[in-house]
Amino acid sequence: MPNRLLIFAAGVCGAAGVGLSAVAAHGGSPNTANAATLLVVHAPVFMVAGMVDFNAVLRWSAAILFVGLALFASDMISRDYFDTRLFAMAAPTGGLLMIVGWVGIALAALFPRRLFG
């Protein structure tokens, strides 16, 4: 995932997280609050990953983290506003992808700075 897309992801996550926080504060459910928190907390990760010129392991791990976050948060919102799941196992799949993304970010520190470009 190119750096510009990670920075774009940061902006989208931050904006969505703040918007959902407002919704949660005005009567939203715990699912909405959980999605909002996860979006706001992860937005800086995408910003940093998009700004640093470290290695491809970091960028790919951040991309995996973003996909997991999108799945998880979308499933939480879908449950609240459409009274259905995004798809079966969406939240657990998203959660697993977030874990894999975070482990990948940790592993990126063990590889050479310019690994894979």
Stockholm file with secondary structure:
# STOCKHOLM 1.0

chainA/1-117         MPNRLLIFAAGVCGAAGVGLSAVAAHGGSPNTANAATLLVVHAPVFMVAGMVDFNAVLRWSAAILFVGLALFASDMISRDYFDTRLFAMAAPTGGLLMIVGWVGIALAALFPRRLFG
#=GR chainA/1-117 SS CCHHHHHHHHHHHHHHHHHHHHHHHTTCCHHHHHHHHHHHHHHHHHHHHHHCCCCHHHHHHHHHHHHHHHHHHHHHHHHHHSSSCSSTTHHHHHHHHHHHHHHHHHHHTTSCTTTTC
#=GC SS_cons         CCHHHHHHHHHHHHHHHHHHHHHHHTTCCHHHHHHHHHHHHHHHHHHHHHHCCCCHHHHHHHHHHHHHHHHHHHHHHHHHHSSSCSSTTHHHHHHHHHHHHHHHHHHHTTSCTTTTC
//
